[in-house]
Amino acid sequence: MNANTAALKSNLQKLIVETDDEAILSKVQAYFDTQKYSQNDWWEALSDAELELINKGIGQLDNGERIPHDKVRAKAELLIGRK
């Protein structure tokens, strides 16, 4: 670790220790969680239920069970009351 990295860590630690603002602390935590997650393959973070649903969808596509985008969009527009 170089001197600049050590200084940054020290400054961040001081800022974190000195604040009682939960919103700031939550954002810092979320940022670090996001960075940790982004270094991992997102596929590995999916639950068994999520993987099952994805594989089911892929199977449906492979079997020709598709709904054209324009039909899905039209249905969504109706559901949200735009048409």
C-alpha positions in Angstrom: 0.0 0.0 0.0 1.4 3.4 -1.0 1.3 6.5 1.1 -1.6 8.0 -0.9 -3.7 4.9 -0.3 -2.9 5.0 3.4 -3.8 8.7 3.6 -7.1 8.1 1.8 -8.0 5.2 4.1 -7.2 7.2 7.1 -9.3 10.2 5.9 -12.2 8.0 5.1 -12.0 6.2 8.4 -12.0 9.6 10.2 -15.0 10.8 8.3 -17.0 7.6 9.0 -16.2 7.7 12.7 -17.1 11.3 13.0 -20.5 11.1 11.3 -23.8 10.0 12.9 -25.7 10.6 9.7 -27.3 7.2 8.9 -28.1 8.3 5.4 -24.4 8.9 4.6 -23.3 5.8 6.3 -25.9 3.7 4.4 -24.8 5.2 1.1 -21.1 4.4 1.9 -22.1 0.9 2.8 -24.2 0.5 -0.3 -21.3 1.7 -2.5 -18.9 -0.8 -1.0 -21.5 -3.6 -1.3 -22.0 -2.7 -5.0 -18.3 -2.7 -5.6 -17.9 -6.1 -3.9 -20.8 -7.5 -5.9 -19.5 -6.1 -9.2 -16.3 -8.1 -8.8 -18.3 -11.3 -8.7 -20.1 -13.0 -11.5 -23.8 -11.9 -11.0 -25.0 -15.3 -12.2 -23.4 -16.9 -9.2 -25.3 -14.5 -6.9 -28.7 -15.6 -8.1 -30.9 -17.8 -6.0 -32.0 -21.3 -7.0 -35.6 -19.9 -7.6 -34.2 -17.1 -9.9 -32.1 -19.6 -11.9 -35.1 -21.9 -12.3 -37.2 -19.0 -13.6 -34.5 -18.0 -16.1 -34.0 -21.5 -17.3 -37.8 -21.9 -17.6 -37.9 -18.7 -19.8 -35.1 -20.0 -22.0 -36.9 -23.3 -22.4 -40.1 -21.4 -23.4 -38.1 -19.4 -26.0 -36.5 -22.6 -27.3 -40.0 -24.1 -27.7 -41.2 -21.1 -29.7 -43.3 -19.8 -26.9 -42.8 -16.1 -27.5 -44.8 -12.9 -27.3 -43.8 -10.2 -29.8 -42.4 -7.0 -28.2 -45.1 -4.8 -29.6 -47.9 -6.9 -28.0 -46.1 -6.9 -24.6 -45.7 -3.1 -24.9 -49.4 -2.6 -25.9 -50.5 -4.7 -22.9 -48.2 -2.8 -20.5 -49.5 0.5 -21.9 -53.1 -0.7 -21.1 -52.1 -1.8 -17.6 -50.5 1.5 -16.7 -53.4 3.4 -18.2 -51.7 5.2 -21.0 -54.1 3.9 -23.6 
